[in-house]
Amino acid sequence: MQNALLLQIRRLRNRLRLIGVIQSCAAMAFVLALMAMIAAYFDEHALSSMLFIGSISLLMISMLMFTREIQIANMALDVHRSDLEQHQEWQQYLMPKRRGRKKTKDSIVWTYQGSGTPCQLKEPL
């Protein structure tokens, strides 16, 4: 139990660090794309092309790291699931709780029939 908890904490730290890097790369890619548009506006085609290639490269790196983060998240869920299976705490979630009301033979249900029709007595469902 202790080792599984430490493993989950370690993977969570790795994920948080990776998410920070992913967001930084994506933000820098956005800024580079804006700079490429500004350079293209001022007819600096060589600079615009280099900035745009840099932006695309950072976005690709960001997506690859995001894929790795998803893999780490799946491994963390596997550790948590194995811990639940080991302690069989998951069985309570398989069967939904049912709430029902008791019916009696003497109960009467009143229904309203709209448009001025008077109420009628019906047998319980």
C-alpha positions in Angstrom: 0.0 0.0 0.0 2.8 2.4 0.9 4.7 1.7 -2.2 1.7 2.2 -4.4 1.0 5.5 -2.8 4.6 6.7 -3.3 4.4 5.5 -6.9 1.2 7.5 -7.5 2.8 10.6 -5.9 5.9 10.3 -8.0 3.9 9.9 -11.2 1.7 12.9 -10.3 4.8 15.1 -9.8 6.1 14.0 -13.2 2.8 14.7 -14.8 2.6 18.2 -13.2 6.1 19.0 -14.3 5.4 17.7 -17.8 2.1 19.7 -18.1 4.1 22.9 -17.2 6.5 22.3 -20.0 3.7 21.4 -22.4 1.9 24.7 -21.6 5.2 26.7 -21.9 5.9 25.2 -25.3 2.4 25.8 -26.6 2.5 29.4 -25.4 5.9 30.0 -27.0 4.6 28.5 -30.2 1.6 30.9 -30.2 3.9 33.9 -29.7 6.2 32.7 -32.5 3.2 32.3 -34.8 2.1 35.9 -34.0 5.6 37.1 -34.6 5.6 35.3 -38.0 2.4 37.0 -38.9 3.8 40.4 -38.0 7.0 39.6 -40.0 4.9 38.6 -43.0 2.9 41.8 -42.7 6.2 43.8 -42.9 7.3 41.7 -46.0 10.1 39.9 -44.0 9.5 36.6 -45.7 12.7 34.8 -44.6 12.2 35.8 -41.0 8.5 35.0 -41.2 9.2 31.5 -42.5 11.8 30.8 -39.8 9.4 31.9 -37.1 6.6 29.9 -38.5 8.8 26.7 -38.7 9.8 27.3 -35.1 6.2 27.7 -34.1 5.2 24.4 -35.8 8.2 22.6 -34.3 7.2 23.8 -30.7 3.6 22.7 -31.3 4.8 19.2 -32.4 7.0 18.9 -29.4 4.1 20.0 -27.2 1.8 17.3 -28.7 4.4 14.6 -28.3 4.9 15.5 -24.6 1.1 15.6 -24.2 0.9 12.1 -25.5 3.5 11.0 -22.9 1.5 12.7 -20.2 -1.6 10.7 -21.2 0.5 7.5 -20.9 1.7 8.5 -17.4 -1.9 9.2 -16.4 -3.0 5.8 -17.7 -0.2 4.1 -15.7 -1.3 6.0 -12.6 -4.9 4.8 -13.1 -3.6 1.2 -13.5 -1.8 1.5 -10.2 -5.0 2.9 -8.5 -7.2 0.2 -10.1 -4.8 -2.6 -9.0 -4.9 -1.2 -5.5 -8.7 -1.2 -5.5 -8.8 -4.8 -6.9 -6.4 -5.9 -4.2 -8.6 -4.6 -1.5 -11.9 -5.3 -3.3 -13.2 -1.9 -2.6 -14.6 -1.6 -6.1 -17.4 -4.1 -5.6 -19.6 -1.6 -3.9 -19.6 0.5 -7.1 -20.8 -2.4 -9.4 -24.3 -2.7 -7.9 -26.3 0.5 -7.9 -28.4 1.2 -4.9 -32.1 0.9 -5.5 -34.7 3.0 -3.8 -38.2 1.7 -4.1 -41.4 2.5 -2.3 -43.6 -0.1 -0.8 -47.0 -0.6 -2.4 -50.0 -1.5 -0.3 -53.2 -3.1 -1.4 -55.3 -0.3 0.1 -53.6 2.6 -1.6 -55.6 4.7 -4.1 -54.1 7.0 -6.8 -55.8 10.2 -7.8 -55.2 11.3 -11.4 -56.2 14.6 -13.1 -57.5 14.3 -16.6 -57.1 18.0 -17.8 -59.6 20.2 -19.6 -62.2 20.2 -16.9 -62.7 16.4 -16.7 -63.2 15.4 -13.0 -60.6 13.3 -11.2 -61.0 9.5 -11.3 -60.0 6.8 -8.9 -57.6 4.3 -10.4 -55.9 1.2 -9.1 -52.2 1.6 -8.0 -49.6 0.8 -10.7 
